Amino acid sequence: MGVRGQNGKAKVREAMQQLERWLGEQGEYVAAAPPLVMGYNSPFIPRHKRF
């Protein structure tokens, strides 16, 4: 799952809720491990466009 914008606790929490909802709607997928938050963008990328 990818998320755009500046990361922070609220953004990660929102993305996790979205992912958990999606997983709950799927019958065949389950979480295999705890989530990882990874992010790297060049300093030249505006915060609102970071992935």
Secondary structure, DSSP 8 states (H G I E B T S, - for coil): ----S---HHHHHHHHHHHHHHHHH-SS----S---------TTS-GGG--
